[in-house]
Amino acid sequence: KGFIPRGKTEIPQTEYLLTQVNVIRTYLRLLLFPVNQNLDYDYPLTKSINNFPTVISLFLHIALLCISYLLRKKNRLISFGILFFYITLSIESIVPLEDVIKEHTLYLPSIGYFIVFSSVCFWIYEVVGSYIRQRNFRTVYQYICLFMICFLLFLNGILAYKRTLVWQSEITLWKDVVQKSPMKDRPRIQLGVTYLLQGELEQAKFQFESLIKNNPQNLIGYSNLSVIYTNQGNFEKAYELLNTALNIDISSQMIWNNLGYLYENRGEDNLAIQAYQSGLSYKSTDAIGLANTHTNLGTLYAKQGKLELAFDQFQKAIEIYPGFARGHYSIGVAYMYYGKKEDAKREFLETLKIDPNFEQAKVFLDKINK
């Protein structure tokens, strides 16, 4: 439902590495000043080293690594902390991934940062303290240090509390992300889907319309908007959106499924069957989409009393995608019609193994066990 997988990407290796030069600088900024955090950054890719921010970032990293080398004997903790930070970041900074920056990547490298930060603080305390002791200001100095520690704790406490307010619900979280990454598809999809699931259709509609405006090629926007208009009975608008989407990608199982859903809501089951069959006539790598299409087609066959054709479609769905809970559930229902309760029970148990919250499967299991 609106999810876009995160994995390997087609970003060229050189471009990815140059981008990581700036990303690591951003990580350091987040550790020093944890403000303007974002769950889903719309981070600009760096295509050339011939730009000022990248040059500054590169010099910063070289300087820190030089400090680590120079302090390897004089202050091993600082030297180790710097090296630990860069080494633990190196894997995700070298292998191209779809998300070039992720705040949770800092979990392990931040240990190196805190080692360096605490070591530098102790060093400053000792250096300044030795100077202060010579002038008999030791007590005042200790109070100043205590005040600074309390101030930093208080400041970071406020920042942490403000961040928890953002995470208090899915709506507040994704609204924050959309505000910070307004041109990125994924945050708008997630916010729109969240509104949709909570029944706030106008808010969801606005997000999906904005998504299409920003990226007219994004099929998820057309798909979810068509569902909203179909549920509202505005079939003409829903059809218009789906037709536009099919002109973008005629093999999209998601769009053919929604077209079939539209026809079903209009009571035109034969046209819905044609829509599902048309979707299956195109080659597609979308396993979940194909499984859904087969299951939707099978459900309509079952509705028309064509149980053998329905069963065949349900079987094809789980052959394509064995982890498809709805497919196993549908086969279970078909077995119930055939009176094969043990086979049905097996399929319902498999459904609940995949999705423990599949309530309809629980209802059928209760009937069988009684």
Salt bridges, closest charged atoms under 4 A:
GLU15 OE2 - LYS47 NZ 3.17
ASP40 OD1 - LYS184 NZ 2.59
ASP40 OD2 - ARG186 NE 2.66
GLU92 OE1 - LYS102 NZ 2.95
ASP99 OD2 - ARG6 NE 3.66
ASP99 OD1 - LYS184 NZ 3.99
ASP99 OD1 - ARG186 NH2 2.45
ASP176 OD2 - ARG163 NH1 3.32
ASP176 OD2 - LYS180 NZ 3.21
GLU202 OE2 - LYS205 NZ 3.39
GLU240 OE2 - LYS237 NZ 3.91
GLU268 OE1 - ARG266 NE 2.88
ASP269 OD2 - LYS303 NZ 3.01
ASP312 OD2 - LYS316 NZ 3.48
ASP343 OD1 - ARG346 NH1 2.86
GLU347 OE1 - HIS328 ND1 2.79
GLU347 OE2 - ARG346 NH2 3.49
GLU359 OE2 - LYS362 NZ 3.43
